[in-house]
């Protein structure tokens, strides 16, 4: 008989709620993040709590954050060197307000005034799927012509890779390449897709090493999300 204690469902639910609110710290947070990537049921519980908490803010009138704070938050979410920061991202659908507030607080000592950048279209989405622990945040910056992706949770199945696709109405999926390992990546958006950027749905499938054979998706859709302009 196993000596491993069985966690009661109610304890799992409480832990998922604390994870969604960003209340866990230290070893508890690290253990919960590791479990989030391996336990689909737990990942689903966390996602459910995120949706519940986000719904509580529906009646709150939006308040534009200070420009400095917004830039500092973006530099923490999408660290980059020698490139313009994505300046118009603030609240992500499905990401806890408490977690974002914590990141913003940590970013305060790093506030700096970057050079003025000309305005450009920026699109964003949260990529997820019901039956997958994979979740990413994606920002499509038209001034750079690329997509910044931050992995929140999940990973490719063993022996498989994650491939990013652009989905447009009445067109076959367009491969944007296999995603390298790492929490933050940038992928070039083909120039011919720029005029249709607002209609793009981003999707990720698991594929054999090297990517989908013949440029046609063969694996399961692990995460997807339609972009919206910020």
C-alpha positions as CSV (number, residue, x, y, z in Angstrom):
1,X,0.0,0.0,0.0
2,X,1.3,3.5,-0.9
3,X,2.4,5.8,1.9
4,X,1.6,8.9,-0.2
5,X,-1.2,10.8,1.4
6,X,-4.3,11.4,-0.7
7,X,-5.3,15.1,-0.8
8,X,-9.0,15.6,-0.1
9,X,-10.8,17.3,-3.1
10,X,-11.8,20.2,-0.9
11,X,-8.1,20.8,-0.1
12,X,-7.3,20.7,-3.8
13,X,-10.0,23.3,-4.5
14,X,-8.7,25.6,-1.8
15,X,-5.1,25.3,-3.1
16,X,-6.3,26.0,-6.6
17,X,-8.1,29.1,-5.4
18,X,-5.0,30.4,-3.6
19,X,-3.0,29.7,-6.8
20,X,-5.4,31.6,-8.9
21,X,-5.2,34.6,-6.5
22,X,-1.4,34.5,-6.4
23,X,-1.4,34.0,-2.6
24,X,1.1,31.1,-2.5
25,X,4.7,31.9,-1.8
26,X,8.1,30.1,-1.7
27,X,8.1,26.3,-1.7
28,X,4.3,26.1,-1.7
29,X,4.1,28.2,-4.9
30,X,6.9,26.2,-6.6
31,X,5.1,23.0,-5.8
32,X,1.8,24.2,-7.0
33,X,3.3,25.5,-10.3
34,X,5.0,22.1,-10.8
35,X,1.7,20.3,-10.2
36,X,-0.1,22.7,-12.6
37,X,2.1,21.5,-15.4
38,X,1.5,17.8,-14.6
39,X,-2.0,17.4,-13.2
40,X,-4.8,18.3,-15.6
41,X,-7.5,18.1,-13.0
42,X,-5.6,20.6,-10.8
43,X,-4.9,22.9,-13.8
44,X,-8.6,22.8,-14.6
45,X,-9.5,23.8,-11.0
46,X,-7.1,26.7,-11.2
47,X,-8.6,27.9,-14.5
48,X,-12.1,27.6,-13.1
49,X,-11.2,29.8,-10.1
50,X,-9.5,32.3,-12.4
51,X,-12.8,32.6,-14.4
52,X,-14.8,33.1,-11.2
53,X,-12.5,35.8,-9.8
54,X,-12.4,37.6,-13.1
55,X,-16.2,37.6,-13.3
56,X,-16.3,39.5,-10.0
57,X,-14.7,42.5,-11.7
58,X,-17.3,42.8,-14.5
59,X,-19.2,45.6,-12.7
60,X,-16.0,47.6,-11.9
61,X,-15.4,50.5,-14.2
62,X,-12.0,50.2,-16.0
63,X,-9.3,52.6,-14.8
64,X,-6.4,53.4,-17.1
65,X,-3.1,52.6,-15.3
66,X,-0.3,55.2,-15.2
67,X,1.9,54.9,-18.3
68,X,5.0,54.3,-16.3
69,X,3.4,51.4,-14.4
70,X,2.1,49.9,-17.6
71,X,5.5,50.0,-19.2
72,X,7.2,48.5,-16.1
73,X,4.7,45.7,-16.0
74,X,5.3,44.9,-19.7
75,X,9.1,44.8,-19.1
76,X,8.5,42.2,-16.4
77,X,6.1,40.1,-18.4
78,X,8.1,40.2,-21.7
79,X,11.7,41.0,-20.9
80,X,13.6,42.0,-24.1
81,X,16.9,43.7,-24.9
82,X,17.4,46.5,-27.5
83,X,13.7,46.3,-28.6
84,X,10.7,48.6,-28.0
85,X,8.5,47.5,-25.1
86,X,4.9,46.5,-25.7
87,X,3.3,49.5,-24.1
88,X,-0.5,49.0,-24.2
89,X,-1.0,45.7,-22.5
90,X,-2.7,45.9,-19.1
91,X,-5.2,43.2,-18.0
92,X,-5.1,39.7,-19.5
93,X,-8.4,37.7,-19.6
94,X,-8.0,34.8,-17.2
95,X,-5.0,36.1,-15.3
96,X,-5.7,36.9,-11.6
97,X,-5.8,40.6,-10.7
98,X,-3.9,39.8,-7.5
99,X,-1.0,38.3,-9.5
100,X,-0.8,41.2,-11.8
101,X,-0.9,43.6,-8.9
102,X,2.0,41.7,-7.3
103,X,4.1,42.0,-10.5
104,X,3.3,45.7,-10.8
105,X,4.4,46.3,-7.2
106,X,7.7,44.4,-7.9
107,X,8.2,46.5,-11.0
108,X,7.9,49.9,-9.2
109,X,11.6,50.2,-8.3
110,X,12.5,49.6,-12.0
111,X,10.4,52.5,-13.4
112,X,12.2,54.2,-16.2
113,X,11.0,56.6,-18.9
114,X,11.8,54.9,-22.3
115,X,12.1,56.9,-25.6
116,X,8.7,57.8,-27.1
117,X,7.5,55.2,-29.6
118,X,5.0,55.9,-32.4
119,X,1.6,54.3,-31.8
120,X,1.0,51.0,-33.6
121,X,-1.6,48.3,-33.5
122,X,-1.2,45.8,-30.8
123,X,-3.3,42.6,-30.4
124,X,-3.4,40.2,-27.6
125,X,-5.0,36.9,-26.5
126,X,-5.0,34.2,-23.8
127,X,-4.4,30.8,-25.3
128,X,-5.9,27.8,-23.6
129,X,-8.1,24.7,-24.1
130,X,-10.5,22.8,-21.9
131,X,-8.6,19.5,-22.1
132,X,-5.1,20.8,-21.8
133,X,-2.9,22.3,-19.1
134,X,-1.1,24.4,-21.6
135,X,-1.8,28.2,-21.2
136,X,0.0,31.1,-22.9
137,X,-0.3,34.8,-23.2
138,X,0.3,36.2,-26.7
139,X,0.9,39.8,-27.8
140,X,1.1,40.6,-31.5
141,X,2.9,43.9,-32.0
142,X,2.5,45.3,-35.5
143,X,5.3,47.8,-35.1
144,X,7.7,44.9,-34.7
145,X,5.9,42.5,-36.9
146,X,6.2,39.7,-34.4
147,X,4.3,37.8,-31.7
148,X,5.6,37.6,-28.1
149,X,4.5,34.5,-26.2
150,X,4.7,33.9,-22.5
151,X,4.0,30.3,-21.3
152,X,1.9,30.4,-18.1
153,X,1.6,26.7,-17.6
154,X,1.8,23.3,-19.3
155,X,4.3,21.7,-21.7
156,X,4.5,19.5,-24.8
157,X,3.8,15.8,-24.3
158,X,6.9,13.6,-24.1
159,X,8.5,13.2,-27.5
160,X,6.5,15.9,-29.1
161,X,7.0,19.6,-29.8
162,X,4.6,22.7,-29.7
163,X,3.9,24.3,-33.1
164,X,2.2,27.7,-33.5
165,X,-0.5,28.3,-36.2
166,X,-2.3,31.3,-37.5
167,X,-6.0,30.5,-38.3
168,X,-7.8,32.8,-40.7
169,X,-11.4,32.5,-42.1
170,X,-11.7,30.2,-45.1
171,X,-8.0,29.4,-45.2
172,X,-5.9,26.4,-44.2
173,X,-3.9,26.8,-40.9
174,X,-0.6,28.7,-41.5
175,X,2.4,27.4,-39.6
176,X,4.4,30.0,-37.7
177,X,7.0,27.5,-36.6
178,X,7.9,25.2,-33.7
179,X,8.2,27.0,-30.4
180,X,11.6,26.8,-28.7
181,X,11.8,25.8,-25.1
182,X,11.5,28.6,-22.5
183,X,8.9,30.7,-20.9
184,X,9.1,33.7,-23.2
185,X,9.5,33.5,-27.0
186,X,9.1,35.8,-30.0
187,X,7.9,34.5,-33.4
188,X,7.9,36.5,-36.6
189,X,4.5,37.3,-38.1
190,X,4.7,36.8,-41.9
191,X,4.3,40.3,-43.6
192,X,1.5,39.0,-45.8
193,X,-0.7,38.3,-42.7
194,X,-0.4,41.8,-41.3
195,X,-3.4,43.2,-43.2
196,X,-5.5,40.4,-41.7
197,X,-4.1,40.6,-38.2
198,X,-7.3,41.5,-36.5
199,X,-9.0,38.3,-37.8
200,X,-6.2,35.9,-36.6
201,X,-6.8,33.1,-34.1
202,X,-3.6,31.7,-32.7
203,X,-3.5,27.9,-32.0
204,X,-0.9,25.5,-30.8
205,X,-0.8,21.8,-31.6
206,X,1.6,19.0,-30.4
207,X,3.6,17.7,-33.4
208,X,6.4,15.2,-34.0
209,X,10.0,16.6,-33.6
210,X,10.8,19.0,-36.4
211,X,7.2,20.1,-36.8
212,X,4.0,19.0,-38.6
213,X,4.8,16.9,-41.7
214,X,4.1,18.9,-44.9
215,X,3.0,22.0,-43.0
216,X,-0.3,20.4,-42.1
217,X,-1.3,20.1,-38.4
218,X,-1.6,16.5,-37.2
219,X,-1.7,16.7,-33.4
220,X,-4.2,17.8,-30.8
221,X,-5.0,21.5,-30.3
222,X,-3.5,22.2,-27.0
223,X,-4.3,25.9,-26.8
224,X,-6.0,28.5,-28.9
225,X,-7.2,32.1,-28.7
226,X,-8.6,34.8,-31.0
227,X,-6.7,38.0,-30.9
228,X,-8.3,41.3,-29.9
229,X,-6.9,44.8,-30.3
230,X,-5.7,46.6,-27.1
